[in-house]
Amino acid sequence: MERKRIDDYEPGPIPSPKPLDRFGFIKQEFNTSPEGLSKSRTANDHEREERRVRKWRKMIGIGGSDWKHYVRRKPNVVKRRIRKGIPDCLRGLVWQLISGSRDLLLMNPGVYEQLVIYETSASELDIIRDISRTFPSHVFFQQRHGPGQRSLYNVLKAYSVYDRDVGYVQGMGFLAGLLLLYMSEEDAFWLMVALLKGAVHAPMEGLYLVGLPLVQQYLFQFENLVREQLPRLGEHFTQEVISPSMYASQWFITVFSYSFPFHLALRIWDVFLYEGVKIVFQVGLALLKYCHDDLTKLPFEKLIHALRNFPEDAMNPDTLLPMAYSIKVSKRLEELKLEYEKQNGKQAQSGESSGKQK
């Protein structure tokens, strides 16, 4: 029987129009959208955003032409501005610049088209099955076999062919989906390559290899950091037999894009692409620190639920991220990485323990 491709399917009906938030997600009746209960934007907010956009345009130049020069001259300014959040209208371009994916695209003309059109993947049916689970409340991905789902299929299929050792793993859909909201298929593909193969930071592909070796390393590091930096909570986790694999795996596999508020995920991704995976550890620790007193009082079942459903106020990026930035982890992450490798009797699969040093 001939294998079906997504192009063989007719698009489903276009869903009825519904109110959307500013990112394109359908607003829910009560706590509405990935933006949660954030306030309506005022005229002052818009003016402030316009000033930020002008600063960023001056910094990156036309099409990113001044970016590398500016980063070399004023790295601390770049880091500070990225931590404050990249303007949404420039986010796609800046992500490509800071990840190194723009250079990969320019060095490999026609490769993406070749992978999409002429190659076949053993993962095609798995990709088709999972597509509807990726950002199902976003207008771009809602129509069954529509333009958004086709683009997502193309990117995931192309990567599964490009890197057959990794192929396709379910969590990759959230990475590709997030990128497609800010750039073209080809740009999203090369940014995935940059991340998984390590164009700027150490490669992430170990998150998706058989056995998830890099996930295991990260969870080992995170568990030790919790015990060291939040000892009372760490002891409570031990008493309740709670391990990070029960709540934190998706944080690393999808870089908080799976179930966290979208506006928070974007801010984390801004920093993640520039500084590396260190920010995932910092945000995870900051969440636990913010909810520390409540978490230490909960028994197993309620504790698991709380760790998978943080309260709205804990996920305000203007509160959470400064707390995360204040947590120093780089040196200890490197030490724990070496300890993990020693305990496992071999070098852990490719991965980044600290990104750029703080």
N, C-alpha and C positions, 0 to 999 in steps of 0.2 A: 504493500500500500504506500502510495507516495506521501511523503511528509508534508503537512500543511505549513505554510508560512503566514505571517500576519498579513502580508499583502493579499493573500487569497481570501481574506474575510471582508465582507461588506461592513462599513461603519454602522454602528448602532444609531438609534435615534438620538438627536441632540437633546440633552436634559432641559427641562423647563427652566427659564431664567429665575435665579434667586439672588437675594442681596449678597454682595461679596465684600470682604474686607479689602484693604489696600494692597494685599499681596495676591488676591485672586482666590482666596479660600471662601467657601460658603459660610455665611454667618449662621450660627445656631441660635435657637430661641432665647437661651439664657446666657450662659457664659460664653459667649459668642465665638469665637474664632481663635485661630492660633495667636491672635494678639491679646486674647483674654479681655479684661476689663479696662484696657488702656484708654486714656482720655482722648477725646476728639482733638485733632490737631488745630491749634489756634493760628492766627495770622503771624504772631511772633515766632511760632514754631517753623512756619514756612519761610519766614525771613532768615531765621538762623540756619535753616537747611540750605537756602540759596547761598549764603556766605560760605558755608562749608563746601558746597559744590564748586564755587569759584576757586577756593584754595586748592582743592583737589585737582581741578583742571589745570591750574598753573603748575602744580607739582608733577603731574604725569605727562603733560604736553599733548599735542595732537596725536591721537591713536596710541598713546603710550611712549612717544618718541623721547621724552625727557626722563622717563622713569629711572632707568639704571643710573644715570648721572646724578639724579637727585638722591637716590638711596645711598650712593657712595659719599655724597657730600654731607647729608643730614640724616643719618640712620635713626637717630633718636627722635627726630621730628616725625619721621615716617612711622616708627613704632607707636608713638603716642597717638597719632591720628588714626591709625588702624584700630587701636584699642578703644578709641571713642566711637568707632563704627564707620565703615565706608559708606558714603552716600549711595542710596539704593540705585540711582540712575547710572552710577559708574561701577557698581559692584561687579558685574560680569567681566568687564575689561580689567579691572584691578585684580580680580582673582586670577585671571590668566597671566598677568604680569608677575605677581608675587609667587605663583606656583611653578613658573618656568614652562607652562604648557604652550604659551605663544611661540616660544623658540622651537619646541617640538613640532608644532604645526607647520611652521615655515620650513623646517628641515625635511618634512615628509609629505610633499605635495602628492595628492591623489591616493594616498594609502588608505584613508578612511573609506573613500568611495569603493575602492577595490574590495575591502573587507565586507562592506554592506551588500554590494551587488553580486560579487562573483564567488564569495566563499560561503561554505555551509558550516553550521555549528551543531555539535551534538546536544547542545543545551537549548535549542530553539523552542521545544515544547515546554520546557520548564520556565523559560522566560515568558512565553505567552500566558501560561497559567498564573504567573505571579504579577503580571503587569497591573491588573486591576486593584491590587493591594497597595500600590504605591501612591501616596497622597490622594486617596479617593475623594476627598472633599475639595480638591482644587479643580477649578473650572477647566484647566488645560488638560487634565488627565481623566475627566469624567466620562467623556463619550467613548463607549466601547469600540475599540479598533479605530478610534478617531485620530486626528493629527498628533495629539500629545502622546497617546499610547504607541503609535507607530514610531515616533521619534525615540521614545524610551526603549522600545524593542530594538531599533537599529543600533543604538549606542551599546546596549548590553550584549547584543549578538556580535557586534564588531569586536568588543573587548574579549569576549569568550573565544574568538578565533585568534585575535592578536596574541593572547597569553593563554595557551591551551593548558598550561600547568595549573593556573587558577580557574580558568573557564568561567562559569557563572555560579555565584552563591547568592541566596535570596537577599541578604542585606545590601548588596550592591545596588539594588534598584533605588534605594533612598538616596544614595550618593548621586547616581545618574539623574534621578528625578529633580533633585535640588539644583543641580548644575543646569539642567535644561530650562529652568525657570529664568535663567539669567544669560543664556548664550545659545548658540546654534548647536546642532547635533555634533558637528565635527569638532567644534571648540570643546564641548563637554567630553567627548571621547578622549581628546588629547590631555585634558585636565585629569581625567581618571588615570591615564597612563602615567602622567607626571606624579600623581600621588602614589600609585601602587608600585611603580618602578623606581621612584625616588629621584626626581629631577632636581629637587632642592634639598629636601630632608631625606632621611633614611627611608627605604621603601616600606609600604604598608601591605604588600601582598600577603605577608604572613597572617594577616587577619582573615584571609579567605582560603588559604591552603587547607588540605585535608588535616583534620585535627585542630585547626585554628591555633597554630603554635604561638602566634604573636598575641592573640587574645589571652592565652594562658599566662604568658609573661606579664602582660599588663595587669591582669587580675592579681597575680602574685605581688607585683609592685604596689598596687592600690591597697590591697589588704594590709600590707606592712605599714604603708603610710597612715592608714586609718588608726592602726594600733599605736603608732608613734605620736601622731599629732592630735588624735582624739581618743586618748586611752580609756576614758570611762565608757564611751560608745563602743570602742573596740572590744572591751570586756563584755559589754552587754550582748554584742553580736556573738561572741564566743559562747556565752551562756545559753543564748537562744538558737545556737547552731545556724547562724546566718553567715553565708559566704558571699563575696562580691559576684560570683557567677549567678547568683539568684536575682540580682538587680542591676548589675553594671555592665554586663557583656554588650548590650545594645549601645551603651554610651560610646564604647570604643568602635564597634563594628560600623555604626552609622554616624558617628561624631554628633550625637544628640539630635539628629534629624528625624528620628523615628517617631517619638511620642512627646517631644518637648515643644513648647510654644514656638511658632515659626520665627517670630522676631528675635527671640533669644538664640535659636539655632543659627540664624544669620550672623549675629554678633560673635558667636563662638567660632563660626567658620572663618570670619574675617581674620581672627587671631590665629586660628589653627593653620591656615594656609601660609601665614607669614612666620610664625614662631614654632610650629610643629605640635606634636601630640601632647606636649607638656600641658597645654591649656585644658585638655580633657581631664587630666588628673586634678588640676587646680579647681575646675568647676565642680567636679564630683566631690572633692573635699569641702568646697565652699557650701554646697547644698547640705551636706551632712552637718557641717558646723552651724549653719543657719537654723536647722531643725533639731539640733543636738538634744536639747532638754526634753522635747516631746518624744523623740525617738527612744531615748533611754528608759522611758516609762512603759513602752508597748510590749505586749507578749508577741510570740512568733507570728501568728496569722495577721494581726493588725500591723506589725512591723513590716512584713513583706508588702502589704498593701500600701503603706505609707512610703516605702522606698521606691515604689513604682508609680506613685501618684503624689508628687510633691504639691504643697499648697501654692496658690496663685502668687502670694506675696514673696515666696521663696524664689520665684522664677522671673522676677523683675530684673532685667539686665543691668539697669542703672544702680541697683543695689548689689546684685550677685557678683557681677564681673569685677568691680573694684576689690571685693573681698577675695575673689579668686586670684587676682594679680598680686595680692599681698602675701600669698602663701608660697614660700620658697621651696621648690622641689627638685630643681635640676641636678644638683650634686647627689642628692640621695637617690634619685631615679637611676643614675648611672651606677651607683654602688649596688643597688638592688638588682639591676640588670645583670651585673657580673655574678652576684650571688645566685641568681636564678640559673644562669648558665652553668655555674659550678655544680649546683645541686642536680641538674639534669644531665651532667656528664658530657655536654656538647654545647656548641654555640647555638643559641636560640635562633630561630628563623628570623629573616630580615625584619628590622623594626627600629623605631626611634624611641629612645627612652626619655629624651629631654628636649629635643628640638634645639633652637637657639638658646644659649645660656642667658640666664637672667642676670 
